Amino acid sequence: MTVAGYLAVDSGGSGLRVAVGVPGRAPSAQRETREPVRTGARGIDPAHLMSQLTPLARELAAEARVGELGTAVVGAAGFATLGDALRAELPDALARALGVRRVALAADAVTAYAGALGSRPGAVLAAGTGLIAIGTDLTGWRRADGWGHLLGDCGGGAWIGRAGLEAALRAHDGRAGGSAALLRCAEEQFGPVRQLPGLLYPRTDRAAVLASFAPRVADRSAADPVAAEILRAAARHMADSAAAVCPVDGLPEVAVTGGLSKMGDPLLVPLREELARRLPHARQVPPEGDPLHGAVRIAAELAAGRLTLPGEPTMLHVTAATRKRTDKSGRIPLTCTLPEQDHPGNQ
């Protein structure tokens, strides 16, 4: 027997993670790809996303014995600033290829929030190579940082790695604030530090290369005061971002998600201290799940008609099929965008 189900997608820098399931149950089937969705002059490329997603979704639906995928949630890195083409084209593309009737397109920070805290008010620090904070009082979204490694992402992995390499170069030069321990680590990982500019500046994956040095900073922090201070400074930056987005009323929750949390106590202990100092009214909690888990949660709530997270075009954009239509060939069902006031989170 087949039943109606949902499609949940997490589109990030390393590829797609996709889950199919039935509302009210755990996902029945999951897969991932290793090819990131392309971006171009129009932003995130809907056609490239669909070329990867369509065969995967059909395979998973068959495996999960899901008769139709009535609801789809796509969380995408860069959606807030690069999502125009997705908003314009993806709902129709999902309807044509998979028969989807309800679609939520979300920034990956929103799915990270939903995975960590569900639909409760609070703030989430998504800390990996970059750093973004997102918060909501369930009437609107606030975000802080997420400006990339050249302009911001303060306290993220690339920021920590860059600060560690700067301390290494200071030690090489004999300038104040240097760390001989980090200089040795840099030479072990990258070779002679005189070659660092040539190794880093031309690379398009510069942020990831910088972030790869962050664990070395954490490893040395117990014995090296310069490394320890870098992590304390990162914790202050992260708490600044959380304080900028956390609701000021009530009893909000604060969670940290993303790969940077794997650095453990060297970062998390000072971060907990800074969050307690900056947000004494908030309760620090562990994240309940990751961004794919968040996409699943949003899909289940959308399918049940009880989505309470706020809708905003660049953060959480909800569409639904209000009636069947066709194109000139008479074959293509389309979706119609709901007015913002019809989104449950805006009522």
LOLUMFI-884131 format. One record per residue (C-alpha): x, y, z; residue in three letters. Coordinates in Angstrom, 1 decimal, padded with zeros to 4 digits. Example, Ala and Ser with C-alpha at 12.3 -4.5 7.8 and 13.67 -1.06 7.14 Angstrom:
REM LOLUMFI-884131
px / py / pz / residuo
012.3 / -004.5 / 007.8 / Ala
013.7 / -001.1 / 007.1 / Ser
END
This chain:
REM LOLUMFI-884131
px / py / pz / residuo
000.0 / 000.0 / 000.0 / Met
001.4 / 003.4 / -000.9 / Thr
000.7 / 006.6 / 001.0 / Val
001.3 / 010.4 / 000.4 / Ala
004.6 / 011.7 / 001.7 / Gly
007.1 / 014.5 / 001.8 / Tyr
010.4 / 015.4 / 000.3 / Leu
013.0 / 017.1 / 002.4 / Ala
016.3 / 018.5 / 001.0 / Val
019.4 / 020.1 / 002.5 / Asp
021.4 / 021.8 / -000.3 / Ser
024.9 / 022.8 / 001.0 / Gly
028.4 / 023.3 / 000.0 / Gly
029.2 / 019.6 / -000.2 / Ser
026.1 / 018.5 / -002.2 / Gly
022.5 / 017.5 / -001.5 / Leu
021.1 / 015.5 / 001.4 / Arg
017.6 / 014.2 / 000.6 / Val
015.0 / 012.4 / 002.8 / Ala
011.6 / 011.0 / 001.9 / Val
009.0 / 010.0 / 004.5 / Gly
005.4 / 010.2 / 005.7 / Val
004.3 / 012.9 / 008.1 / Pro
004.2 / 011.7 / 011.7 / Gly
006.9 / 009.1 / 011.1 / Arg
010.7 / 009.2 / 010.9 / Ala
012.1 / 009.5 / 007.4 / Pro
011.9 / 006.2 / 005.5 / Ser
014.8 / 006.7 / 003.1 / Ala
017.8 / 009.1 / 002.8 / Gln
020.5 / 009.7 / 000.3 / Arg
023.2 / 012.3 / -000.4 / Glu
025.2 / 013.5 / -003.4 / Thr
028.7 / 014.9 / -003.5 / Arg
028.1 / 017.6 / -006.1 / Glu
027.2 / 021.1 / -004.9 / Pro
024.4 / 022.9 / -006.7 / Val
025.9 / 025.5 / -009.1 / Arg
025.4 / 029.2 / -008.8 / Thr
025.6 / 031.7 / -011.6 / Gly
024.5 / 035.2 / -012.6 / Ala
020.9 / 034.3 / -011.7 / Arg
021.9 / 032.9 / -008.3 / Gly
021.3 / 029.2 / -007.4 / Ile
020.6 / 027.2 / -010.5 / Asp
017.2 / 025.6 / -010.3 / Pro
017.8 / 023.3 / -013.3 / Ala
021.0 / 021.9 / -011.9 / His
019.3 / 021.3 / -008.6 / Leu
016.5 / 019.5 / -010.3 / Met
018.8 / 017.4 / -012.4 / Ser
020.3 / 015.9 / -009.3 / Gln
017.2 / 015.9 / -007.1 / Leu
014.6 / 014.3 / -009.5 / Thr
016.1 / 010.9 / -010.0 / Pro
017.1 / 010.7 / -006.3 / Leu
013.6 / 011.7 / -005.1 / Ala
011.9 / 009.1 / -007.4 / Arg
014.2 / 006.4 / -006.2 / Glu
013.6 / 007.2 / -002.5 / Leu
009.9 / 007.5 / -003.0 / Ala
009.8 / 004.0 / -004.5 / Ala
012.0 / 002.6 / -001.7 / Glu
009.8 / 004.2 / 001.0 / Ala
006.6 / 003.1 / -000.8 / Arg
005.4 / 006.7 / -000.9 / Val
002.7 / 007.1 / -003.6 / Gly
003.0 / 010.8 / -004.1 / Glu
005.2 / 013.5 / -002.7 / Leu
002.6 / 016.1 / -001.8 / Gly
005.0 / 018.4 / 000.2 / Thr
008.5 / 019.4 / -000.5 / Ala
010.9 / 021.5 / 001.6 / Val
014.2 / 022.7 / 000.2 / Val
016.7 / 024.3 / 002.4 / Gly
019.5 / 025.9 / 000.4 / Ala
022.8 / 027.6 / 001.3 / Ala
022.8 / 031.1 / -000.1 / Gly
019.0 / 031.3 / -000.5 / Phe
018.6 / 034.6 / 001.3 / Ala
020.8 / 036.4 / -001.3 / Thr
020.9 / 034.1 / -004.3 / Leu
017.4 / 032.5 / -004.2 / Gly
015.5 / 034.6 / -006.8 / Asp
015.6 / 031.9 / -009.5 / Ala
014.6 / 029.2 / -007.0 / Leu
011.6 / 031.2 / -005.9 / Arg
010.6 / 031.9 / -009.5 / Ala
011.1 / 028.4 / -011.0 / Glu
011.5 / 025.6 / -008.4 / Leu
007.9 / 025.2 / -007.3 / Pro
006.7 / 024.6 / -010.9 / Asp
009.7 / 022.4 / -011.6 / Ala
008.8 / 020.2 / -008.5 / Leu
005.2 / 020.1 / -009.6 / Ala
006.1 / 019.0 / -013.2 / Arg
008.7 / 016.4 / -012.2 / Ala
007.3 / 015.0 / -008.9 / Leu
003.7 / 016.1 / -008.6 / Gly
004.5 / 018.2 / -005.5 / Val
001.6 / 020.5 / -004.4 / Arg
003.0 / 022.4 / -001.4 / Arg
006.6 / 023.8 / -001.4 / Val
008.7 / 025.6 / 001.2 / Ala
011.9 / 027.1 / 000.1 / Leu
014.2 / 028.1 / 003.0 / Ala
017.6 / 029.5 / 003.8 / Ala
019.8 / 026.8 / 005.2 / Asp
020.0 / 028.9 / 008.4 / Ala
016.2 / 028.5 / 008.8 / Val
016.4 / 024.7 / 008.4 / Thr
019.3 / 024.7 / 010.8 / Ala
017.1 / 026.6 / 013.2 / Tyr
014.2 / 024.2 / 012.8 / Ala
016.5 / 021.2 / 013.2 / Gly
018.0 / 022.6 / 016.4 / Ala
015.0 / 024.2 / 018.1 / Leu
011.9 / 023.3 / 016.1 / Gly
009.2 / 026.0 / 016.3 / Ser
010.2 / 027.5 / 019.7 / Arg
011.5 / 031.1 / 020.0 / Pro
015.2 / 031.5 / 020.4 / Gly
018.5 / 031.8 / 018.5 / Ala
020.7 / 029.4 / 016.7 / Val
024.4 / 029.8 / 015.9 / Leu
025.3 / 027.9 / 012.8 / Ala
029.0 / 027.6 / 013.1 / Ala
031.1 / 025.8 / 010.5 / Gly
033.6 / 027.2 / 008.0 / Thr
031.5 / 030.4 / 008.3 / Gly
029.3 / 031.8 / 011.0 / Leu
025.7 / 033.0 / 011.0 / Ile
023.2 / 033.6 / 013.8 / Ala
019.5 / 033.4 / 013.3 / Ile
016.7 / 034.1 / 015.7 / Gly
012.9 / 034.4 / 015.9 / Thr
010.2 / 035.3 / 018.3 / Asp
007.8 / 033.5 / 015.8 / Leu
006.7 / 036.7 / 014.3 / Thr
009.7 / 037.4 / 012.2 / Gly
013.3 / 036.4 / 011.6 / Trp
016.5 / 038.2 / 012.5 / Arg
020.0 / 037.2 / 011.2 / Arg
023.5 / 038.4 / 012.0 / Ala
026.8 / 038.0 / 010.2 / Asp
027.0 / 035.3 / 007.6 / Gly
028.9 / 037.8 / 005.4 / Trp
031.6 / 035.4 / 004.2 / Gly
035.2 / 035.1 / 005.3 / His
036.3 / 038.4 / 003.7 / Leu
033.7 / 040.6 / 005.3 / Leu
032.6 / 038.7 / 008.4 / Gly
031.8 / 035.2 / 009.6 / Asp
033.5 / 036.3 / 012.8 / Cys
034.2 / 033.4 / 015.1 / Gly
033.7 / 030.8 / 012.4 / Gly
036.2 / 028.2 / 011.3 / Gly
037.8 / 030.3 / 008.6 / Ala
038.1 / 033.2 / 011.1 / Trp
039.8 / 031.0 / 013.7 / Ile
042.1 / 029.5 / 011.1 / Gly
043.1 / 032.9 / 009.7 / Arg
043.7 / 034.3 / 013.2 / Ala
045.9 / 031.2 / 014.0 / Gly
047.9 / 031.7 / 010.8 / Leu
048.3 / 035.4 / 011.5 / Glu
049.8 / 034.5 / 015.0 / Ala
052.1 / 032.1 / 013.2 / Ala
053.3 / 034.8 / 010.8 / Leu
053.8 / 037.2 / 013.7 / Arg
056.1 / 034.6 / 015.4 / Ala
057.9 / 034.2 / 012.1 / His
058.5 / 037.9 / 011.8 / Asp
059.3 / 038.4 / 015.5 / Gly
056.3 / 040.7 / 016.0 / Arg
054.3 / 040.9 / 019.3 / Ala
051.3 / 038.6 / 019.6 / Gly
053.0 / 035.7 / 017.8 / Gly
052.8 / 032.0 / 018.6 / Ser
055.8 / 029.7 / 018.1 / Ala
053.6 / 026.7 / 018.6 / Ala
051.2 / 027.8 / 015.9 / Leu
054.1 / 028.6 / 013.6 / Leu
055.3 / 025.0 / 013.9 / Arg
051.7 / 023.8 / 013.2 / Cys
051.5 / 026.0 / 010.1 / Ala
054.8 / 024.7 / 008.7 / Glu
053.7 / 021.1 / 009.4 / Glu
050.4 / 021.6 / 007.6 / Gln
051.4 / 024.0 / 004.8 / Phe
055.2 / 024.0 / 004.5 / Gly
057.3 / 027.2 / 004.8 / Pro
055.1 / 030.1 / 005.8 / Val
056.7 / 032.4 / 003.3 / Arg
054.7 / 030.4 / 000.7 / Gln
051.3 / 030.9 / 002.4 / Leu
050.2 / 034.0 / 000.3 / Pro
050.8 / 032.1 / -002.9 / Gly
049.0 / 029.0 / -001.5 / Leu
045.9 / 030.9 / -000.3 / Leu
045.2 / 034.0 / -002.3 / Tyr
044.5 / 032.4 / -005.7 / Pro
042.3 / 029.6 / -004.4 / Arg
038.5 / 029.7 / -004.7 / Thr
038.2 / 027.4 / -001.7 / Asp
040.2 / 029.8 / 000.5 / Arg
037.7 / 029.8 / 003.3 / Ala
037.8 / 026.0 / 003.6 / Ala
041.6 / 026.0 / 003.6 / Val
041.7 / 028.6 / 006.4 / Leu
039.1 / 026.6 / 008.4 / Ala
041.3 / 023.5 / 008.1 / Ser
043.8 / 025.2 / 010.4 / Phe
041.2 / 025.9 / 013.2 / Ala
041.5 / 022.4 / 014.8 / Pro
045.3 / 023.0 / 015.2 / Arg
044.4 / 026.2 / 017.1 / Val
042.1 / 024.2 / 019.4 / Ala
044.7 / 021.5 / 019.9 / Asp
047.3 / 024.0 / 021.1 / Arg
045.0 / 026.1 / 023.3 / Ser
045.6 / 024.2 / 026.5 / Ala
049.3 / 025.0 / 026.5 / Ala
049.5 / 028.1 / 024.3 / Asp
048.0 / 031.4 / 025.6 / Pro
047.8 / 032.9 / 022.1 / Val
045.8 / 030.0 / 020.8 / Ala
043.5 / 030.1 / 023.9 / Ala
042.9 / 033.9 / 023.4 / Glu
042.0 / 033.3 / 019.7 / Ile
039.3 / 030.9 / 020.8 / Leu
038.1 / 033.3 / 023.5 / Arg
037.8 / 036.0 / 020.9 / Ala
035.9 / 033.7 / 018.6 / Ala
033.5 / 032.9 / 021.5 / Ala
032.9 / 036.7 / 022.1 / Arg
032.2 / 037.2 / 018.4 / His
029.8 / 034.3 / 018.3 / Met
028.0 / 035.6 / 021.5 / Ala
027.7 / 039.0 / 019.8 / Asp
025.9 / 037.5 / 016.9 / Ser
023.6 / 035.5 / 019.1 / Ala
022.8 / 038.5 / 021.2 / Ala
021.9 / 040.5 / 018.1 / Ala
019.2 / 038.0 / 017.0 / Val
017.9 / 036.5 / 020.3 / Cys
014.4 / 037.6 / 021.4 / Pro
014.7 / 039.9 / 024.4 / Val
011.4 / 038.8 / 026.0 / Asp
010.3 / 035.5 / 027.4 / Gly
012.5 / 032.5 / 027.9 / Leu
014.2 / 031.9 / 024.6 / Pro
016.5 / 029.0 / 023.9 / Glu
020.0 / 029.2 / 022.4 / Val
021.7 / 026.4 / 020.5 / Ala
024.9 / 025.9 / 018.6 / Val
025.0 / 023.7 / 015.6 / Thr
027.5 / 023.0 / 012.8 / Gly
030.9 / 021.4 / 012.5 / Gly
032.7 / 023.9 / 014.7 / Leu
031.0 / 022.4 / 017.8 / Ser
033.2 / 019.3 / 017.2 / Lys
036.1 / 021.4 / 018.5 / Met
034.8 / 020.6 / 022.0 / Gly
035.6 / 022.3 / 025.3 / Asp
038.4 / 024.6 / 024.0 / Pro
035.8 / 026.6 / 022.2 / Leu
032.5 / 025.6 / 023.8 / Leu
033.5 / 026.4 / 027.4 / Val
034.3 / 030.1 / 026.7 / Pro
031.3 / 030.2 / 024.4 / Leu
029.0 / 029.0 / 027.1 / Arg
030.5 / 031.6 / 029.5 / Glu
030.0 / 034.4 / 026.9 / Glu
026.4 / 033.4 / 026.1 / Leu
025.5 / 033.3 / 029.8 / Ala
027.0 / 036.8 / 030.2 / Arg
025.3 / 038.3 / 027.1 / Arg
022.0 / 036.4 / 027.3 / Leu
021.3 / 035.7 / 031.0 / Pro
017.5 / 035.3 / 030.2 / His
018.1 / 032.6 / 027.6 / Ala
018.5 / 028.9 / 028.2 / Arg
021.4 / 027.2 / 026.5 / Gln
020.3 / 023.8 / 025.0 / Val
021.9 / 021.2 / 022.8 / Pro
020.6 / 021.1 / 019.2 / Pro
017.9 / 018.5 / 018.6 / Glu
018.9 / 017.9 / 015.0 / Gly
020.7 / 019.1 / 011.9 / Asp
019.4 / 021.1 / 008.8 / Pro
018.0 / 018.0 / 007.1 / Leu
016.1 / 017.2 / 010.3 / His
014.9 / 020.8 / 010.2 / Gly
013.6 / 020.4 / 006.6 / Ala
011.8 / 017.2 / 007.7 / Val
010.2 / 019.1 / 010.6 / Arg
009.0 / 021.9 / 008.3 / Ile
007.7 / 019.4 / 005.8 / Ala
005.7 / 017.6 / 008.5 / Ala
004.2 / 020.8 / 009.9 / Glu
003.4 / 022.2 / 006.4 / Leu
001.7 / 019.0 / 005.4 / Ala
-000.4 / 019.1 / 008.6 / Ala
-001.3 / 022.7 / 008.1 / Gly
000.3 / 023.8 / 011.4 / Arg
003.6 / 025.6 / 010.3 / Leu
004.2 / 028.4 / 012.8 / Thr
007.7 / 029.5 / 011.8 / Leu
007.4 / 033.0 / 010.2 / Pro
007.3 / 033.3 / 006.4 / Gly
009.6 / 035.8 / 004.7 / Glu
010.5 / 035.8 / 001.0 / Pro
014.2 / 035.5 / 001.6 / Thr
014.1 / 033.2 / 004.6 / Met
011.1 / 030.8 / 004.4 / Leu
009.0 / 031.1 / 001.2 / His
005.9 / 029.0 / 001.1 / Val
003.8 / 028.2 / -002.0 / Thr
000.9 / 025.8 / -002.5 / Ala
-001.1 / 024.5 / -005.4 / Ala
-004.5 / 026.2 / -005.2 / Thr
-005.8 / 024.6 / -008.4 / Arg
-004.6 / 022.5 / -011.3 / Lys
-003.5 / 024.4 / -014.4 / Arg
-001.6 / 023.4 / -017.6 / Thr
000.8 / 025.1 / -019.9 / Asp
000.3 / 025.5 / -023.7 / Lys
000.9 / 021.8 / -024.2 / Ser
-001.9 / 021.0 / -021.7 / Gly
000.4 / 018.8 / -019.6 / Arg
002.2 / 020.8 / -016.9 / Ile
000.6 / 021.3 / -013.5 / Pro
001.8 / 024.5 / -011.8 / Leu
001.8 / 025.9 / -008.3 / Thr
000.4 / 029.2 / -007.2 / Cys
002.2 / 031.4 / -004.7 / Thr
000.3 / 032.0 / -001.5 / Leu
000.1 / 035.7 / -000.4 / Pro
002.3 / 036.2 / 002.7 / Glu
-000.7 / 036.8 / 004.9 / Gln
-001.9 / 033.3 / 004.1 / Asp
001.3 / 031.8 / 005.5 / His
000.4 / 030.3 / 009.0 / Pro
003.5 / 031.8 / 010.5 / Gly
002.2 / 035.3 / 009.7 / Asn
-001.2 / 035.0 / 011.3 / Gln
END
